[in-house]
Structures are given as C-alpha cells and as structure tokens.
Amino acid sequence: MKLMHSLLNQIVPSSRQYLACIGDPVEMTVLKQWLPNIDLKFLSFQEFKGLKIGEVLPYGVVVFANEIPVSTIKELRSVKALLEGTPIPLMVIGNDFSLQDKRILLSHGADDCININTNHDGFDRWIDFLRLSKEIALKNPTKIEKEEYKIPLTKRAFDVVASSITLVLLSPVMLIIAIAIKSESKGPVIYSSKRAGSGYKVFDFLKFRSMYVGADAELIKMKHMNQYENNDGSSVFFKLKNDPRVTRLGNFLRNTSLDELPQLLNVLKGDMSIVGNRPLPLYEAQMLTKDRAAKRFLAPAGITGLWQVTKRGKKDLSEEERIELDIEYANNHSLKNDINIVMKTLPALAQEVSV
C-alpha cells in the first residue's frame, strides 16, 4: 500500500476537468446534467485501480451504490485506501439512502453521500469545497484538530430551549407563510442549500423560499450587482442589492427576516446556534482559508450575530468589516453577549437598503 501511495504522488496533479465515475454508467448519466462543463470518465473499480503514472488523477471520485452489499463496502474501502494522502473527495450517490445507509458509507470511507433526487445546484462548487477542506486538513491536521469548536453546554441548552419555544409560538405564522409561498409561485416551500458552518462543517441550510425556481443559475449574470464587489473582482461575499430574482412575497420575508425561521430546525439539530457567525455558501467559504479569516469558523454558525446587529443593510459595510466583526465574535462570544445580541436583533431588522 505504501508503494501505491508513492505512485499516486507521482501522478500529474489533477484538474477540475474530469471526474471519475465508478458504477453503472446508465444510472450515473444524471451527473452530466449536474456538471455540464466537467468531463466524466466512467470506470470500473478495477480500471480506477489501474491508473498509471503520467495519467491525470481525477478531481473527484463518485461511486454509484443503490444498494450496499458487502462487496461494495470492500471496494469503497479499497478506493479510499488508494486516495489516502490526497485531497481527492470520494462521494457516493444513490436513489434513496436511509440515515443508516449514510452512516455505513461514511464510516467506510465516503466523504459524503448524495441522493440523486436532490437539489444539485452548485454541485461543482460543493466538490471544490470538499477538496479544499481535505487540502487544508492534509497541510495542517494538528492545528485543525486543536482548534475544533464545540458549543458549550450552557449555550447548547439555551439554543434548544429558545428554538423549541419559538417554533411552537410561531408555528401558525410559519404555516401561513408556507401557504402564501405555494400560492404565489411554483416550487418548494423550503429552500435547502449546502453551507459551511463551524469548523467548515457542511450542512443543509434551510430557509423559506424567497426566489423563483432556478434563481441559482442566474447568479453569475448578476456579479456586477454585488454589494461587496471589489474593483479587481476578488470579493469574498456575494449579496445583491434589490435582487430581481426575489418574489414579491420573498422581498417581504427577507426584509422582516421571516425567511430565516426554518433555521430554528437547524438549531435543534445542532448544525447552528441562535447566535453566531452566518454559515457561508461553499463558494464563499472556500475563499476564507487564510489563518486570520479562517478564525471566523472557530465560532458557532448562527441565525443572528454581531454583524447583523451593527451594520447589516448599511451601504458602507465592507467585506473586511464583516470579517472583522465575525472574528471579534469568535474571540469574545459568551452567553451574556449572545443574549445582548438577541435583544438587539429586532431593531436591527429595520434596514436602510433592501438586501
């Protein structure tokens, strides 16, 4: 096995141009729709193991597994062993994974499991993020392990009690919002997207849908409208002013922050906290990996936070200021400060501009 790792290190550095797809080519043709600009190579397990020196190593590996027989587990572990010491993400896709299926696959080497019938918007950026996370872990594994954030018991207790009570009290409001969204435009009531939270942990971030279906595909065309846009085009955060993709009801939900209510479920699950730094879309998180900026991820992901109650919605908010506010919260957060932020959140919803 050491010899195999040595050979892998001599293979030409991988590009984002091809993804190794192991399994049934017919079942995996859905990937062509998800990744139209990335070359897909359909291989058997044996063909993947036979990659030779001088060949380009794949940017990522996707294994199709509708069922999980012992043979699939053995092959998955074999591929994982070959990828050891590389940043190449290993993903498994299938039609309908149960929670137990996912646990089995993750315990035997998969970096993530994806249901085919799920929202695939931004799948290429998601692969980028998984790869970048593994690159960081390979370069500095000790530091990442040492600085892993764990929510204090008192903060977690506050989160569970506050989110449970709020969900019960606001459940009629949430039901009315759900009916209104369905009545106004086609599409799901809840919008789910991959976000990076504390310690770069990726989870499914929930919101009431406030845009028309297919809005994510229009994002690249609106780069010039970015609130944080720099002259050199290197901005980290992406926030549109008066976003034309937002529905009429969605505009109201955003300005009142009612679209954030489903995140109370994220809080109950432990993905987020009531107060913390906002979890970021993967394309933003992958640009914040330098030592100082990465400190913002050493705090819980939150529904509200320090930057929301200080400068949210103000035209003069720069991305440097936002990062500094996130770092300040990461360095100084406490239950007392969290309660103060919660008390300031409602007045902060009176924004100067529509964002």
N, C-alpha and C positions, 0 to 999 in steps of 0.2 A: 504493500500500500504506500509506503514512503517513496518507493520508486515512481509510482503513478503520480503522486503529488509533485515530485520533481519534474516529471514530464509535463504536467499541466502548467507549471510555472514557466516553461519554455515556449508554450504556445503563444502565438501572436495575440496581443491584447485585444479584447473583444470590442465590437462596435455595437451601436444601437440598431444596426440594420438587420440582424436576424435573431429569431427566437427559435430555440429547439423545442419541438412539439413531439412528445413521446406518447404513443397510444393510437387510438382509432382515428385515422385522418378524416373520415366522414363526420364523426361526432365533433371533431375539433375545427371544422370549417367556420364555425361561429367566430373564431379568432380573427379571420380575415376581415370581418365586419368591425371588430373591435380595434384592430390595428392595421388599417389600410396602407399605412406608409412603412410598415416594417416587414421584411422578408421572413416568411415562416418556412422552416425546414422540418418535415415530418419524418421522424426517425423511430426505429425500434430501440429497445433498451440495449440490445447488442451493438447496433450501429452507433449509438451515442458513446458507449464504452470504447468503441474503436476509433475515436478521434485521434488523429496523428499529429505529431509535432509539425508546425508550419501551418496547420489549419486554424482558422479563426474560431476562437471559443465563443459560444453563444452569449448574448447579453443576458438572457434569462432562460430558464428551462420550465416548460409547462407539461405536466403529466395528466393524461385523462384517466379517470378512475370512477366509473359509475358504481361499481361495487368494490369492496375491499377484501379480496381473498388474501390468504397468506402469501401467495406468490407475488401479489402487488406490493405488499409491505416489504418483502425481501428486496424486490427490485428498487423500490423507493429508497430504502436504506443504502443500497449499493450505489445509486446515483448520488445521494447525499455524501457518501464517503468520498466519491471522486471529486466532488465540489468543495471538499474541506480545504480551508485556507484560501478560498477565492470569494469574491463578493457576489457571485452569481446567485440570484434568488431562485429558489425551487418552489414552484406553485403547483397545486393540484386543482383541476376543475372537474366538475361532475354535474349531473342534473339536479340532484336533491340530497345534499349532505345533511345528516342529522347532527345535533350537537355532539353526540358520542362519536360519530364518524370523524368529525373535525378533530376531536381530542386525540383519536388514534393516529390520524395522519400527521398532526403537528408533533406528536410525541415520537414519531418515527422519521422526522427529518424535514417535513414540509415547512416552508416559511409562511405559507398562507394557503387557505382553501377557498375556492370561488365557485359559487353556484352559477351555472350557465345562464339561468333565467334571472339574472340580477342586473342592476344598472351598471353598464360598462363605460360610462362617460369618464374620460380621464384615465383609462386603464394603462395607457403608455406612461403617464406621469407617475402612476402608482408603482409600476415596475421600476422606474427611475428612483423613486424614493426608497423602495426596498433594497435596491442595490447600493444606494448611497449610505443607508443605515448600516449595511454589512461592511462597507468600506471603512466607515468610522470605527466600528467595533473591531475590525482587524488591526487598524492602526493604533488604537489605544484602548484595549479591552479592560485594563485595570482601572483606568480613570472613569470609564463609563459605569463600571460596576460600583465603584466607590461613591459616585455622585448620583446614583439612582434615587429618585424621590419616592417617598412613601407618605401617604396622607396620615397626619397624626390622628390618634383615636378620637380626641375631642372634636376635631374638625370633621371627621367622618360621621360622628354621631350627630353633629349639627346639620350636616348635609342630608342625612337620611330623614331626620325629623322635619326639617324645613321643606324638603321636596315632597314628602308624603302629605303633609298638611296642605301645602299649596296645590298639589294635584287634586286632592279631594275638594277643596274650596272652589277651584277654578274649572272643575270638570264640566259644568254646564256651559261655561264660556268656550271651552275647547270644543265641545260638541257643536255649538252654534258656528264656530269658525270653520270646522270641518264641512258642515253642510253648505256654508257660503262658498267655500273654495270649490266644492264639487259643482255647485250651481253656476259659478262664473266661467270656468274653463275646464277643458278636458285634462285628465292626468291624475296622478295620485294625490292624496291629501298631504301625505308626509313626504318630504324630500330628504333622501339619505345620501350622504357623501362621505368619502374617506377623509379623515382629518388626523393630524398629528398632535397629540397632547403631551402630557408629562412624560419626560424621558423619551420623546419621539415615538411613543406608543401610538399605533394606528388603530382607530376605531371608527364605527359607523355613527356619524354625527347627524342628529335629527333636527328638522325644522318643519314648520308648516310651509308648504309650497307657496312661494310668493311670485314665481315667474311662470311664463308659458313653457310648455314642454319643449325640450330641445334647446333651451337657452344656453346651456354649457357650450354647445357647438359654435355659438356666436361670439364667444368671449374674445377670441383672438382678433376679431374685426374691430373691437372697441378699445384697443390698447391706448389710443390717443385720449380717451376719456378718463383714464386712471387718475384718481385723486392724488396718488403718491408718485406719479410719473416723474422720473429724473430726466435731465437733458440727454444723458447718454443711454437712456432706455434700460438701465440696470436696476430699476426699482424692485424691492422685495415684495411688498404688499400690493394687492390689487383690489381697489374699491372704486366703483363707478359712481359719478355724480348723476343724479336723476336717471338711473338705469332704465333704458327704453324697453328692456325685456321684462320688467316688472308689471304685473297686472294692476288694475285699479284697486282691487281689494288688497293685493300684495303690498302696494305702496302704504296703505293704512296700517297693515300688520307690521311692516318694517319700522315705520315712524313711531309706533307705540310699543315696539319690541314684542308684540304678541306672537310673532312668528317663532320666537325662541322658546315658547312654552314646552314643546315636546322634549327639549333638552333636560327637563326635570327627570325624564326617564333615563337619560344618560347618567344623571347624578345618582339615581337609585342603583343603577348597575355598577357604579364605581368608576366609569370612564371619565367623569368630570366632577367638579365641585361646584357649589353655588357661587363661590368667589374664586377667581384665579385668572391666569392669562388665557386669552382666547385660543382655542385649538386652531391650527392653521391648515388650509388646504395643502396637499402634498407638494404642489409646485412652489409654494411659498416656503414651506418648512425646509426643503432641500437647499435653499439659498441661505439658511441661517445655521451654519455648522461651524463657524469660527468660534474660538474659545469664548469671547465676550458675548456675542449674540446668542450663542447656544445656552447661556445661563438662564434665559427666559424659560427654557424647558425643564429647569430644575425647580419647578413650582407646579401646582395642580392646574389642569385646564379648567376654566370656569365659564359660567353663564355671564356673569358681570365681573368687572375688575377695575384696577386702578385707572387705566387709560380711559375707560368708558365714563368714569365719573369726573374726569378732569378736562379732557379736550375732545371727547367724542363729538363728531359732527362739525368741528370748527375748521374753517378753511386754512388756518395756518398750522395745522398739525402735520409735521413731517414724519417720515418713517423712522428717522433717528430718534425723535422724541418718543415715539411709540415704543421702540425697542428699549429705550432707557427707562420708561415707565414700567415695562414688563420686568426688566432686570431689578428695578427698585422693589417691585412687589416680591419677586423671588427671594431677594435678600432680607426682606423685613416683614414677611407676612406672619400674621398671628390671628387667633380667633377674635381678639378685640378689634384689630384692624379690619377683619372681614365684616364684622357687624357694622362698623362705621361706613364701609363701602356700600353695604346693603342699604343702609339708611339714606345714602346719597344717590342711590341709583334712580329712584323715581324722578327727582328733579332733573337729573341728567338726561332724561328722555326727551326733554324739550330741546330739540336740536336746532342749530342755526341753518343747516342745509339738509337736503334730503339725501341720506347715504344709506 
